[in-house]
């Protein structure tokens, strides 16, 4: 199992993981084609967008892990994107 496959598996685990940081989120979303949009200065939120129009917003606190609710939002966005691309 590759490192990327292991990371993807962590995101789809239930109950939701709480040990993932923004680097993990960035890697996970970028592996599905999401692109990080430029942040406004001073913003604590990072927005990722996909060419299909799917958007994910993740709050970031320096030195802390990403909250489970944002991990669920990332997974939900990927699932919606996959379902839309299968049509």
PyMOL commands that set and color helices and strands:
alter all, ss='L'
color gray80, all
select helices_A, chain A and resi 3-12+22-31+68-85
alter helices_A, ss='H'
color red, helices_A
select strands_A, chain A and resi 35-36+45-49+55-59
alter strands_A, ss='S'
color yellow, strands_A
deselect
rebuild
show_as cartoon
